[in-house]
């Protein structure tokens, strides 16, 4: 749910940015909308939305070697 809310927030900023780009450059609203949509998607993809690792989690790594237990 947090990711969706963040995406909606970035999308609303992209719409505001489209109007701003359109007013500043004189581009059509469709052209500035495409520019701001691409920028918004890039910003969303650059965010690190992975969950934080807790210290209680254990990491099991596979290593090279034989499959038998060492005695």
ABEGO torsion letter per residue (X at the ends): XAAAAAAAAAAAAAAAAAAAAAAAAGBBAAAAAAAAAAAAAAAAAABBABBBBBAABBBBBBBBEBABBBX
